[in-house]
Amino acid sequence: MNKNIVKEKSFNFAIRIVKLYKYLTEEKKEFVLSKQVLKSGTSIGANINEAQQGQSKKDFLMKMNISLKECTETKYWIELLSATEYINQEQKESIIKDCIEIEKMLTSIVKTTSDSLK
């Protein structure tokens, strides 16, 4: 059985995001930014999962593009959480590293799929 690496990595990333959300709400008592990062960070994998059931290549591409946008948004919230000192530099770098890895994979998938539709 083939492993879907981007699906697996995005699921593991979503777990990290949920744990970050719990930390932010329970330890830091931060409820606004944490909700934003929770939504965008878990949406990456949800859209990748949905793309797997796409009705066409165009549908697949659309969902993967949404995942890519959610990835970019998640990086923004992580940067903001760091800039406002809700997370430290080490936490930020660790999460951003995972996010960038997924972003690169999604960029490649979107490009390859777009090229195949031309």
Secondary structure, 3 states (H helix, E strand, C coil): CCCCHHHHHHHHHHHHHHHHHHHHHHCCCCCCHHHHHHHHHHHHHHHHHHHCCCCCHHHHHHHHHHHHHHHHHHHHHHHHHHHCCCCCHHHHHHHHHHHHHHHHHHHHHHHHHHHHHC
